């Protein structure tokens, strides 16, 4: 397997445990390649697609094209794949996670194997793909359908939908959960038919237990980040999410989050901050970061600004499912629904937007001085409406805000000089605002 080249750009991390994540990514990809070599089924999956435990309980090796695209961006190796997708007729306005993955799939199809310069040997060809229609974005509904041009394997598209914000989730919960149970049941039946494997329901229940404990420890570690000085910054969190989202239901993820909790706790107890002179505490709002330029977080730190928390790629708030629910698919469905509607009631009673409610909670709990958002041009779902969110947030928390524009994968849209000039001006505004005592 080809060794990944040394990253050309990266952010300096504060925590020891997070520095182990690249090895976990390498091991995760190696596991998928080994499974393929041994004739075991491999599945393309989406992050947060809520089928992690199902796939693993059936002995299927998951592969995460979104994560792999971000990894390519971090190594500045995404451009050849983006160019290949463009040559195939895919617009550069599409999600660059998708076009990076589609470009790779095209090259692998043409060569009959992964290109030799693909990071960590690239992604093995899947035996099945699992889509998730519209729970996060439209790309997740069509991406794998387009990939079937180059990867002729079966596809199952789930539709795990949430009620709108103005609907009381307590009134419609049973309807949505019943629907999701049927979708998950359909996935299991599909995977059994395609792979010839049977679901191990006992193992699935066990993996759900492991996932819940993993998320609990991860969440508790992030609660500790409320401390001043900030013990763990956002650039660390952008690596820490990989075990929490890509290794769900495994002992590896559980051990990682336990170690993460212990290290953050130690740093809090000993007042070890991410930077030595913390002046400003910033919130990274609802925006995927530019993976090719994560050292921007370190650039903020040169001004004494640290990001103690972020509103993306984070653990879920622990939720309670109704008493008496024991079947693993029902457990999964209720967990999905509860997590997806966690702030609906609060939004109905105040701002009308659960994402804004999340920002308000973080501003209050983590003693935030200002908000920074990144708008990735190619991502419509996460980034559309950011201007509206900032305007709405101003009604409840009058803080300075900065909107950086580029992309999450395509570095050709990024101007380092322009962004750094904006940051310099922004810090001056934050300083003046904080000195004025305005709230």
C-alpha distance (Angstrom), angle and dihedral (degrees) to the residues before:
residue distance angle dihedral
X1 . . .
X2 3.80 . .
X3 3.79 114.9 .
X4 3.77 114.4 -124.3
X5 3.78 113.5 -112.5
X6 3.76 119.3 -113.4
X7 3.78 111.8 -83.6
X8 3.80 113.9 -100.4
X9 3.78 94.1 -153.3
X10 3.73 129.9 23.0
X11 3.77 140.5 147.2
X12 3.78 121.9 -105.7
X13 3.80 107.7 -111.3
X14 3.81 127.5 -143.4
X15 3.81 103.1 -157.4
X16 3.78 125.8 68.4
X17 3.79 95.7 -144.0
X18 3.81 92.9 56.7
X19 3.80 90.6 56.9
X20 3.82 86.9 67.4
X21 3.81 93.5 62.7
X22 3.84 96.4 90.3
X23 3.81 88.2 58.2
X24 3.80 90.2 50.5
X25 3.81 90.4 51.3
X26 3.79 90.3 50.0
X27 3.81 91.2 48.7
X28 3.81 91.3 47.0
X29 3.80 91.9 54.2
X30 3.80 91.7 42.7
X31 3.81 89.4 53.6
X32 3.81 90.3 53.7
X33 3.82 92.2 48.1
X34 3.80 90.9 48.0
X35 3.80 90.9 49.5
X36 3.79 89.9 52.4
X37 3.80 91.6 48.9
X38 3.81 90.4 51.6
X39 3.80 93.0 50.5
X40 3.80 94.7 -107.9
X41 3.82 118.2 142.5
X42 3.80 120.0 -94.9
X43 3.81 123.9 -160.3
X44 3.80 132.3 -160.2
X45 3.82 106.3 -136.5
X46 3.79 138.0 176.3
X47 3.79 124.5 -121.9
X48 3.77 111.9 -99.0
X49 3.82 91.6 10.9
X50 3.82 91.6 139.3
X51 3.79 94.4 -129.2
X52 3.81 98.2 93.5
X53 3.79 96.5 108.0
X54 3.81 92.0 42.9
X55 3.79 92.7 54.1
X56 3.79 94.3 46.5
X57 3.81 93.8 44.5
X58 3.82 87.8 58.2
X59 3.79 92.9 51.4
X60 3.81 93.8 -109.9
X61 3.80 118.5 144.0
X62 3.83 111.3 -130.4
X63 3.81 122.8 -142.7
X64 3.81 121.2 -164.8
X65 3.84 112.5 -150.4
X66 3.82 92.6 -177.2
X67 3.77 91.8 56.1
X68 3.79 90.8 45.1
X69 3.83 91.0 52.2
X70 3.80 90.7 51.7
X71 3.78 88.9 48.9
X72 3.83 90.3 52.5
X73 3.81 89.1 50.5
X74 3.80 92.0 51.1
X75 3.81 89.2 54.0
X76 3.83 92.8 44.3
X77 3.80 89.3 -119.2
X78 3.80 100.4 116.3
X79 3.80 100.2 89.3
X80 3.85 98.1 81.3
X81 3.81 90.1 53.3
X82 3.81 92.6 46.4
X83 3.81 89.7 49.8
X84 3.80 91.5 49.4
X85 3.79 91.7 52.1
X86 3.80 89.7 49.1
X87 3.80 90.0 51.8
X88 3.81 87.8 54.3
X89 3.79 89.8 57.7
X90 3.80 100.3 -98.7
X91 3.79 111.4 142.3
X92 3.79 119.8 -116.2
X93 3.81 85.8 -132.1
X94 3.80 90.5 70.3
X95 3.80 122.8 96.2
X96 3.81 105.9 -69.8
X97 3.79 90.9 -145.9
X98 3.80 84.3 63.1
X99 3.79 98.1 42.1
X100 3.80 92.0 47.2
X101 3.81 89.4 52.3
X102 3.79 93.5 43.7
X103 3.79 91.2 49.0
X104 3.78 90.2 52.8
X105 3.81 92.1 46.9
X106 3.79 89.5 51.6
X107 3.81 93.9 51.5
X108 3.80 92.2 45.4
X109 3.80 89.3 50.3
X110 3.80 92.5 50.5
X111 3.80 94.8 45.4
X112 3.78 96.0 39.0
X113 3.79 88.1 -127.8
X114 3.78 140.0 43.9
X115 3.81 114.8 -71.1
X116 3.78 112.3 -97.9
X117 3.80 93.7 -120.3
X118 3.81 95.6 52.7
X119 3.83 111.4 122.3
X120 3.81 111.7 -95.7
X121 3.77 91.4 -7.8
X122 3.80 93.9 -54.9
X123 3.78 122.0 -106.0
X124 3.81 122.0 -40.7
X125 3.78 116.1 -120.4
X126 3.80 108.0 -92.2
X127 3.79 125.4 -126.9
X128 3.78 91.6 -152.2
X129 3.82 138.1 10.3
X130 3.79 127.3 -144.3
X131 3.79 116.4 -155.9
X132 3.76 127.4 -174.1
X133 3.77 113.5 -149.2
X134 3.78 115.4 -133.1
X135 3.82 100.5 -35.0
X136 3.80 88.4 123.6
X137 3.79 109.1 -1.3
X138 3.78 147.0 -13.0
X139 3.81 91.9 -109.3
X140 3.77 89.0 67.2
X141 3.78 89.1 58.9
X142 3.81 97.3 51.0
X143 3.82 107.1 21.9
X144 3.79 98.0 83.4
X145 3.80 91.0 40.8
X146 3.81 87.4 58.8
X147 3.82 90.3 44.7
X148 3.81 89.4 60.5
X149 3.82 86.8 77.3
X150 3.80 87.3 71.0
X151 3.80 101.7 20.4
X152 3.79 108.2 47.4
X153 3.80 98.7 -162.6
X154 3.83 134.4 121.0
X155 3.80 118.9 -80.6
X156 3.79 129.3 -156.1
X157 3.81 116.6 -165.1
X158 3.79 116.0 -161.7
X159 3.78 123.4 -159.3
X160 3.80 108.3 -150.3
X161 3.80 103.7 169.6
X162 3.81 133.2 178.8
X163 3.81 128.0 -146.5
X164 3.82 118.1 -104.3
X165 3.78 118.1 -91.8
X166 3.80 95.1 -105.8
X167 3.81 92.9 60.3
X168 3.79 120.7 89.0
X169 3.83 103.1 -115.8
X170 3.80 90.9 -152.6
X171 3.79 90.8 62.9
X172 3.80 98.1 50.8
X173 3.80 101.4 29.5
X174 3.79 97.7 105.1
X175 3.81 92.4 51.1
X176 3.80 93.8 51.4
X177 3.79 93.6 43.0
X178 3.81 92.6 50.6
X179 3.79 88.6 51.4
X180 3.82 92.3 49.6
X181 3.80 92.0 48.2
X182 3.80 88.7 56.5
X183 3.81 90.9 49.2
X184 3.82 91.8 50.1
X185 3.81 91.0 44.7
X186 3.79 88.5 52.4
X187 3.80 89.8 51.9
X188 3.80 92.4 52.7
X189 3.79 91.9 48.4
X190 3.80 90.5 47.4
X191 3.82 93.3 50.2
X192 3.81 91.8 46.4
X193 3.78 90.9 52.2
X194 3.82 95.7 44.7
X195 3.81 98.7 42.2
X196 3.80 100.8 30.5
X197 3.81 88.7 -129.1
X198 3.79 127.0 125.9
X199 3.75 125.9 -133.2
X200 3.80 114.7 -105.4
X201 3.79 98.5 -144.0
X202 3.80 94.2 -173.5
X203 3.79 90.5 53.3
X204 3.80 90.7 47.1
X205 3.81 91.3 54.4
X206 3.80 89.2 48.9
X207 3.79 92.7 50.4
X208 3.81 91.2 50.0
X209 3.82 88.1 53.6
X210 3.81 90.1 50.1
X211 3.81 91.3 48.0
X212 3.79 92.7 50.1
X213 3.81 91.6 50.7
X214 3.80 90.6 45.8
X215 3.80 91.4 52.6
X216 3.81 91.4 45.8
X217 3.80 92.7 55.0
X218 3.78 91.5 43.6
X219 3.81 90.8 50.3
X220 3.81 92.7 47.3
X221 3.80 90.3 50.1
X222 3.80 89.3 54.9
X223 3.81 91.3 48.0
X224 3.80 86.2 60.5
X225 3.79 88.5 58.4
X226 3.80 88.7 76.6
X227 3.80 86.7 82.5
X228 3.79 123.3 109.0
X229 2.98 118.4 -100.9
X230 3.79 94.4 40.5
X231 3.83 107.5 -111.7
X232 3.80 97.0 -162.3
X233 3.82 126.7 24.8
X234 3.78 131.2 -148.9
X235 3.82 94.8 -101.3
X236 3.82 87.1 63.8
X237 3.80 90.7 47.8
X238 3.80 90.4 54.2
X239 3.80 87.0 65.5
X240 3.80 98.0 34.4
X241 3.81 91.9 62.1
X242 3.82 92.1 67.5
X243 3.83 96.5 76.1
X244 3.80 90.4 38.7
X245 3.81 93.4 53.5
X246 3.80 106.0 24.1
X247 3.81 101.9 38.8
X248 3.81 100.5 41.4
X249 3.77 115.0 156.7
X250 3.81 93.8 24.1
X251 3.77 132.1 112.7
X252 3.80 87.9 -128.8
X253 3.80 92.2 63.9
X254 3.81 92.1 43.6
X255 3.81 92.3 51.3
X256 3.79 91.5 46.4
X257 3.80 94.0 52.4
X258 3.80 91.8 45.2
X259 3.80 90.0 52.4
X260 3.79 90.1 45.2
X261 3.80 91.0 53.1
X262 3.80 92.1 48.8
X263 3.79 93.6 48.8
X264 3.81 94.8 47.2
X265 3.81 89.5 46.7
X266 3.80 90.1 52.3
X267 3.79 91.5 49.7
X268 3.80 91.7 49.9
X269 3.81 93.4 48.3
X270 3.80 90.6 49.9
X271 3.81 94.9 40.6
X272 3.80 93.0 -120.6
X273 3.78 108.2 164.3
X274 3.77 130.5 -162.7
X275 3.81 88.3 -116.8
X276 3.78 130.1 23.7
X277 3.82 97.4 -127.0
X278 3.80 110.0 38.6
X279 3.80 110.8 -171.8
X280 3.79 105.4 152.4
X281 3.80 132.1 30.5
X282 3.79 113.3 -150.8
X283 3.79 131.1 -168.8
X284 3.80 118.0 -138.5
X285 3.79 99.4 -143.0
X286 3.78 132.5 -155.4
X287 3.81 100.9 -44.5
X288 3.81 138.0 107.4
X289 3.82 108.4 -118.7
X290 3.82 125.0 -120.3
X291 3.79 95.8 -98.9
X292 3.80 91.2 -162.5
X293 3.83 92.2 59.5
X294 3.80 108.2 35.5
X295 3.79 90.3 141.1
X296 3.80 85.4 80.8
X297 3.79 84.9 87.1
X298 3.80 88.3 60.4
X299 3.80 89.4 49.0
X300 3.81 89.4 57.9
X301 3.79 87.4 51.1
X302 3.82 91.8 59.9
X303 3.81 85.3 69.3
X304 3.80 93.0 48.9
X305 3.82 92.7 -100.9
X306 3.79 120.2 136.0
X307 3.81 132.7 179.7
X308 3.83 107.4 -135.0
X309 3.83 93.5 177.4
X310 3.81 143.4 10.8
X311 3.80 135.6 -154.7
X312 3.81 97.0 -136.4
X313 3.82 136.7 60.6
X314 3.78 90.9 19.5
X315 3.80 137.7 133.5
X316 3.77 119.6 -86.3
X317 3.77 122.5 -110.8
X318 3.83 107.3 -100.6
X319 3.80 109.5 -102.4
X320 3.79 134.0 -167.1
X321 3.78 120.6 -129.2
X322 3.81 119.7 -149.2
X323 3.78 116.9 -78.5
X324 3.77 114.2 -98.3
X325 3.81 96.0 32.0
X326 3.79 104.8 129.7
X327 3.81 110.2 145.6
X328 3.82 107.4 101.2
X329 3.81 94.6 -130.2
X330 3.79 90.7 51.8
X331 3.80 89.5 47.7
X332 3.80 90.2 52.7
X333 3.81 93.1 46.3
X334 3.81 94.1 50.3
X335 3.80 90.9 45.6
X336 3.81 91.0 51.9
X337 3.80 91.8 47.9
X338 3.80 96.5 45.7
X339 3.78 92.4 48.1
X340 3.79 92.0 46.5
X341 3.80 94.5 51.4
X342 3.80 98.7 35.4
X343 3.83 95.0 120.5
X344 3.80 99.7 28.4
X345 3.81 95.4 103.8
X346 3.79 92.6 47.2
X347 3.81 90.1 49.1
X348 3.80 92.0 50.2
X349 3.80 89.5 53.6
X350 3.80 97.0 47.2
X351 3.82 132.3 1.8
X352 3.80 100.3 8.1
X353 3.82 91.2 -130.9
X354 3.84 122.0 91.4
X355 3.81 91.0 -159.7
X356 3.79 90.9 56.5
X357 3.79 89.2 47.8
X358 3.82 88.4 55.5
X359 3.81 90.5 52.5
X360 3.80 91.2 49.0
X361 3.80 91.4 51.1
X362 3.79 91.6 49.7
X363 3.82 92.9 46.8
X364 3.79 91.0 53.7
X365 3.80 98.9 39.2
X366 3.81 98.8 42.5
X367 3.84 97.6 39.2
X368 3.80 93.3 -118.0
X369 3.83 121.6 -166.5
X370 3.82 99.2 -172.1
X371 3.81 143.5 -3.5
X372 3.82 129.1 -119.9
X373 3.80 123.3 -167.6
X374 3.78 129.8 -176.4
X375 3.79 118.5 -148.9
X376 3.79 111.9 -155.2
X377 3.79 107.9 -156.5
X378 3.79 95.0 -144.9
X379 3.82 97.4 49.2
X380 3.78 112.0 79.6
X381 3.77 101.7 171.3
X382 3.80 104.0 51.8
X383 3.79 95.2 34.5
X384 3.80 105.2 36.4
X385 3.79 110.0 102.0
X386 3.80 97.5 24.8
X387 3.81 92.7 128.0
X388 3.80 89.2 52.2
X389 3.81 91.1 47.8
X390 3.80 91.7 52.1
X391 3.81 91.4 48.2
X392 3.80 90.6 49.2
X393 3.80 91.8 46.1
X394 3.82 90.1 54.0
X395 3.80 88.7 64.4
X396 3.79 90.4 63.4
X397 3.82 106.3 24.4
X398 3.80 116.7 25.9
X399 3.80 100.9 -153.1
X400 3.81 132.6 141.9
X401 3.79 114.8 -98.2
X402 3.79 137.2 -164.3
X403 3.79 127.4 -159.7
X404 3.81 114.7 -159.2
X405 3.80 116.7 -165.2
X406 3.81 128.2 -154.0
X407 3.82 129.9 89.0
X408 3.78 139.6 -79.1
X409 3.84 96.7 -121.0
X410 3.82 110.9 7.3
X411 3.80 106.0 77.8
X412 3.81 92.2 -176.5
X413 3.79 88.6 83.8
X414 3.82 93.2 56.6
X415 3.81 128.1 96.6
X416 3.78 110.0 -169.2
X417 3.79 93.8 -169.8
X418 3.80 93.0 50.5
X419 3.80 93.4 47.6
X420 3.80 93.5 47.6
X421 3.81 90.5 50.8
X422 3.81 89.3 52.6
X423 3.79 91.1 49.3
X424 3.80 92.0 50.9
X425 3.79 91.7 52.4
X426 3.80 91.4 43.4
X427 3.80 92.9 54.4
X428 3.80 89.7 53.4
X429 3.80 88.8 54.0
X430 3.80 92.3 47.2
X431 3.79 90.9 49.9
X432 3.80 93.0 50.0
X433 3.81 91.5 46.3
X434 3.79 92.6 50.0
X435 3.80 92.5 47.5
X436 3.79 90.7 50.6
X437 3.79 90.9 56.8
X438 3.82 92.3 -133.2
X439 3.81 118.1 159.9
